[in-house]
């Protein structure tokens, strides 16, 4: 409980620092710290799958991608000017999120929508249906196998589109020609 | 990057990172993790190698074209598993028809599609990073 509160307080501090700073590199580093703390929070909430994903995607790959992009765009030392309009947009967004967060259920609430429906069936039958020990894996790949197929296809198409837009096939071929 | 400390630490840490990726992939059916997480860990290992030793060293091991082929192979592995289930008188992605003496219930089908997901995620994230890296290289020249 105390660990939970300390982690959430640290996340709040990092988020405020991320909003206030005017250096883009600092923003990226704060984002990495934010993701690591979020991963710890997920671990405390007994969701190790999500924690593993958050630590690898949020802290490692997203940071590397943003740093690679910062190398490409032209910003002097990563400094950006702050606008009052941005602050206003942030405040409006914060108010909307606070209003909607009142509708959220408490953590572990048995009456929440996500804890009703087919969840009971999954909990009781996943071991005898699939013969595996990991319920998350059985739900993702067996009960929801078609959805996972679509997600994998989505990732594949996204990667190919990024390579089509910014990849340099021509550059790599030219380099091999020189040799 | 030619810093001795960084290079030494990277040489020490890379085998463990790759081993963690394979562990998460193979043991994903009984422990936290799975194909997606394993692919991301392996991609982060590749990105670390690319940052420390440079893109030229990376192209001696694996090139962007090979990564594209790997991504397609991952998707094909997923799809072909579904088609194999149809051939064995099941529905699309109904793994229980693949049960035999070595693999009980749906274990074989699930591990096959996890390998497909892992392969695709690994290649796609590496490919996205290589795409952004190659923009910067072109502007320098």
Interface residues (C-beta under 8 A of the other chain):
Chain A: X48 X49 X51 X52 X53 X56 X57 X60 X61 X64 X65 X68 X69 X71 X72 X129 X130 X131 X132 X133 X134 X136 X137 X138 X140 X141 X142 X145 X146 X148 X149 X152 X153 X155 X156 X158 X159 X160 X162 X163 X166 X167 X168 X169 X171 X172
Chain B: X24 X28 X29 X30 X31 X32 X33 X34 X35 X36 X37 X40 X41 X43 X44 X47 X51 X63 X64 X68 X71 X72 X74 X75 X78 X79 X82 X92 X93 X95 X96 X104 X105 X106 X107 X109 X110 X113 X114 X116 X117 X120 X121 X123 X124 X125 X127 X128 X129 X130 X131 X132 X133 X134 X135 X136 X137 X138 X139
